[in-house]
Amino acid sequence: MSLRFKVALWLVAIVLPVVTAFSMYRIGVEKRFVEERTADRIASRLIERSPRRCEFKGPRIRGRKRFRGEVYGYDASYSPILASAPAYPEALKGQVDDEPVHRNLWRGPKSGVTAVKIQNDVCPNVVIFWPDKPLPPPAVRSVVWQTILLLLVLVLTGLGIALPIVRRLRKLSDAVRSAPDKEYRVEVELDREDEIGELARAFNATGEVVNETISDLQARDEALKAYIANTTHDLAIPLTVLQHRLRKAVESEVNEEVQGHLNTAMEESHYMAALVKNLNVTAKLDAADLYFETHPQDLAELVERVATRHQPIADLKGVELNVAVPESLTVECDPTLAEQAISNIVQNAIQYTPSGGHVAVVLDAVDARFELRVMDDGPGIASEVVDRVFERAVRADEARTRNPEGLGLGLAITLNVFQLHDWSIEMQSEDGLTVIVTGPKQDS
Amino acid sequence: MSNAILLVEDDVRLGDEVCQTLEDEGFEVTWVRDGQKAASLAVDDYDLVVLDLMLPGRHGFDLLKEWREKSEVPVIILTARTDTFDKVRGFKLGGDDYMTKPFWPEELTARIQARLRRPTMDREEVKEIGPIEVSIDARSVSVDGEELDLTKVEFDIIALLFRRLDKPVSRRQLVDHVLDEEREGGERTLDVHVSRIRKKLGDAAPHLETVWGVGYRLATEPKEKK
């Protein structure tokens, strides 16, 4: 609810009834005042010039056009002279006995009565009965005018206070919203000595704390990234040496048992190499909104490179790895991310295909798109597991690799990379697993 | 095949391994560990360069830039960083290929061989594949000197496979390039054509291999028949 609307609502809901009640009260007071004055005047006249007769009724009193009360005479013992007259009001008995005075009693049987003592032996007591009569219009009109004026003043004052506040708050919130990216600082209202100025200063103070925290975190993040980058860099060389030595050891003549150990060691070092590369890609993905940049890249060459990387392990496992690519096929991509993403798919296919099985990696141009198919004749995965793979990748928190469900190495990373490139991925599990990746290609 | 390779790598362990691996493969390797020294060598004396980027004395990119001004020698960049920037810059400066550490010895030798082989491959028009002789210009295929009677589509299939000799070619690629899709249909038709070619090849048929999940391959050395 906007502030202006609230002010208006308060005016209508609270101020209007209060002012109205006050006016009603004022109309009541005014009425009594008018009546009292009239009563006083009539009573004075009666005292000055006592009427001779005792049977008189209201309109007979001259000169009082608007007076419509009734006047009755009573004897000394308060009995009415006129048979049709009402009884003398009990409360006024004895009130005006001694001197020629009058007493008013309001809220009587009718709206009010006035008792008057006059110089007349037959009817020394006279009572004026005031009928319930509305106040004459001119008096009411003035009260109504005053009320309207009061309301107007109140509304103007309310708006006069609310509008500048609303305007300043608007300005402040605009300034907050348009504050330069990640600065959390405003330049307006700072010099004002009121609550809004305080708010602006408090925002800036909080912004400074936020900025400090962010730069702390960024520094820590940078340090961590640098550490990861350095570690992966440092790991790369010993791993390469390890792989070369293992390869040479396998080629030398050793007995079957040792050969088995060496094969396992080769597989593990291959796995470690993939971890190192995925670690690096993860770090890149984290900063992807800042650094993601695509370049024209020959996808055919990239796919061949990936296949060459996994050929040794496929040979070792006795899995036939077949690759077919066109002579060249240019796409826009980040070569590092795309290569590792595709590498993960191929590596998974090889990993889950038993000895004697096949893995095929086929890249084709289909109209204006490329289509990469990675097929295997391994056990495949259940369709509900496929769904779960995609769910997880959306959360992107599972970089883990060898889990019991066999969801595979860095698949979350892979899906993330494809999402970033706007490439689509599809998995079909029928007689093995087929992963199909498609995306736009450049015109050749 | 030419086989003089210049290896520019500052890390002793890695340089040693790569050197040995390449020598085992029959290459003649010159290994320098310093950027300055590498710059002083006549790069055209080598058939290929394997270049690490992080070098003392001179950055790999500077070397590459200098060499490219005067030489076309193939350069394979070695990088431990999986930074896209490095690769893109490497390609822009005229690098031919890159390897990301860690890598298997086979990966490196495969990339090197691919680079060394490439220029000669394309020009080849006549070649013997076992008993099969293919001549692209003459549009002829003969087995043991006897020319085969092939239809146009059949020859086109062989020609495409020949162009990618020893590499599998996908069914879709064959269909796209060789068959008139509207008239002849898709992959089933291709299989029919191939089985006809096999019949005509006779004893040489194993050279035309079916590759699981992919398509077909014309193999210099066919795999043993199971």
Interface residues (C-beta under 8 A of the other chain):
Chain A: A229 T232 H233 L235 A236 I237 P238 L239 T240 V241 L242 Q243 H244 R245 R247 K248 S269 H270 A273 V276 K277 N280 V281 K284 E293 H295 E301 E304 R305 T308 R309 Q311 P312 E320 N322 V323 A324 P326 E327 D334 P335 T336 L337 E339 Q340 H358 V359 A360 V362 L363 D364 A365 V366 R373 M375 D376 D377
Chain B: D11 R13 L14 E17 V18 Q20 T21 D24 A80 R81 T82 D83 T84 K87 V88 D97 T100 K101 P102 F103 W104 P105 E106 E107 A110 R111 A114 R164 K167 P168 V169 S170 R172 Q173 D176 V211 W212 G213 V214 G215
